[in-house]
């Protein structure tokens, strides 16, 4: 049985280490992969949305955004945050083009476009959960002695800005504080 290009892309993400952690000296055997990150992001979405208890938020769509939000990295790799900032919209445009060309699933293509455009609340919540998942993983690395304070500080600022914009800062702050106390 031949695999779809979507499945091949998903399998590739299992092997793509997140560049930011590697740059900070985290060895490849401990470094979070893009698939690990997407998985954690999906769980953060489920936790956050259950806490928000807002019937106007589509949990399933938010979780799907979280699962596919980095699918473009199967083709272009995980670009370090500093480079991504300098590239601006070019990185997003390249990822959109490669997903359109390479992914053979119309549902995923549509979801990816919607996530990249961030025009609905679910896409913005998935983006927020992306940041929270990065922060949670960064706290884990800091606890075992890796110097990731710059990631923690910049990610915290992104979390605060977006969660304030969405009106969910108190809930997000509670979730993050609970996670750091429980050290799951």
C-alpha positions in Angstrom: 0.0 0.0 0.0 1.4 3.4 -0.9 1.2 6.2 1.6 -0.4 9.5 0.9 1.8 12.5 0.8 0.0 13.7 3.9 1.1 10.6 5.8 4.6 11.0 4.5 4.7 14.6 5.7 3.4 13.6 9.1 6.1 10.9 9.4 8.8 13.4 8.4 7.7 15.6 11.3 8.5 12.8 13.7 12.2 13.2 12.8 12.5 17.0 12.5 14.0 18.4 15.6 12.9 21.9 16.7 15.9 24.1 15.7 15.6 26.6 18.6 16.2 23.9 21.2 19.2 22.5 19.2 20.7 25.9 18.9 20.6 26.2 22.7 22.6 23.0 23.2 19.9 20.5 23.8 21.1 17.2 22.3 19.2 15.6 19.5 18.1 12.7 21.7 16.4 15.1 24.1 15.2 17.7 21.6 11.5 18.0 21.0 10.5 17.2 17.4 8.0 19.1 15.4 5.6 16.2 15.8 6.1 16.2 19.6 5.4 19.9 19.6 2.2 19.6 17.5 1.0 16.8 19.8 1.5 18.8 22.9 -0.1 21.9 21.3 -3.2 19.8 20.6 -3.4 18.7 24.2 -2.9 22.3 25.4 -5.8 23.3 23.2 -8.1 20.7 24.7 -7.1 21.7 28.2 -7.5 25.4 27.6 -10.8 25.2 25.8 -12.3 22.9 28.4 -11.3 25.6 31.0 -12.8 28.4 29.0 -16.1 26.4 28.7 -17.2 28.7 25.8 -19.8 26.9 23.6 -18.9 29.3 20.7 -15.4 27.8 20.4 -15.1 24.8 18.1 -12.8 22.5 20.0 -12.4 20.0 17.2 -11.3 22.7 14.7 -8.9 24.2 17.2 -7.3 20.8 17.8 -7.0 20.1 14.1 -5.3 23.5 13.6 -2.8 22.5 16.4 -2.1 19.1 14.7 -1.4 20.6 11.3 0.0 24.0 12.2 3.6 23.0 11.3 3.0 20.6 8.4 4.9 22.9 6.1 8.0 22.2 8.1 8.0 18.6 6.7 9.2 20.3 3.5 11.2 23.3 4.5 12.4 22.2 8.0 12.0 24.0 11.3 13.3 27.6 10.7 14.9 29.2 13.8 12.7 31.9 15.4 15.3 34.6 14.7 15.4 33.8 11.0 11.6 33.4 10.9 11.2 36.9 12.3 13.5 38.4 9.8 11.8 36.6 6.9 8.4 37.8 8.1 5.6 36.9 5.8 7.9 35.2 3.3 8.3 32.1 5.5 4.5 31.8 5.8 4.1 32.3 2.0 6.6 29.6 1.2 5.0 27.2 3.6 1.5 27.9 2.2 2.8 27.3 -1.3 4.6 24.0 -0.4 1.5 22.7 1.4 -0.7 23.6 -1.5 1.7 21.8 -3.9 2.7 18.8 -1.8 -0.2 17.9 0.4 -2.8 15.7 -1.2 -5.6 16.4 1.2 -8.0 19.3 0.6 -9.2 19.4 4.2 -5.6 19.8 5.5 -4.9 22.5 2.8 -8.0 24.4 3.9 -7.2 24.2 7.6 -3.6 25.2 7.0 -4.7 28.3 5.0 -7.1 29.3 7.8 -4.5 28.8 10.5 -1.9 30.8 8.5 -4.4 33.6 8.0 -5.5 33.6 11.7 -8.8 35.2 10.9 -11.0 33.1 13.3 -10.9 32.6 17.0 -10.0 28.9 16.7 -6.9 29.6 14.6 -5.8 32.3 17.1 -6.4 29.9 20.0 -4.4 27.2 18.3 -1.6 29.8 17.8 -1.8 30.7 21.4 -1.6 27.1 22.4 1.4 26.7 20.1 3.2 29.4 22.3 2.0 27.8 25.5 3.3 24.4 24.4 6.7 26.0 23.6 6.8 27.6 27.0 5.9 24.4 28.8 8.7 22.5 27.0 11.1 25.4 27.7 10.3 25.2 31.4 11.1 21.5 31.3 14.5 22.2 29.6 15.3 25.0 32.1 14.6 22.7 35.0 17.2 20.2 33.8 19.8 22.9 33.4 19.5 24.2 29.8 19.8 27.9 29.2 16.5 28.7 27.4 15.6 31.9 29.3 15.5 33.9 26.0 12.9 31.5 24.6 10.9 31.5 27.8 10.9 35.3 28.0 10.0 35.9 24.3 7.3 33.2 24.3 5.8 34.5 27.6 5.5 37.9 26.0 3.8 36.3 22.9 1.4 34.4 25.2 0.6 37.5 27.2 -0.1 39.6 24.2 -2.3 37.1 22.3 -4.2 35.8 25.4 -4.9 39.4 26.4 -6.2 40.2 22.9 -8.4 37.1 23.1 -9.6 37.9 26.6 -8.3 34.6 28.1 -5.1 35.8 29.9 -6.4 34.8 33.4 -7.2 31.2 32.2 -4.0 30.8 30.3 -2.0 32.2 33.3 -3.7 29.7 35.6 -3.0 26.8 33.2 0.7 27.7 32.9 1.1 28.2 36.7 -0.6 24.9 37.3 1.6 23.1 34.9 4.8 24.6 36.5 3.6 23.6 40.0 2.6 20.1 38.9 5.8 19.7 36.7 4.0 17.1 34.5 
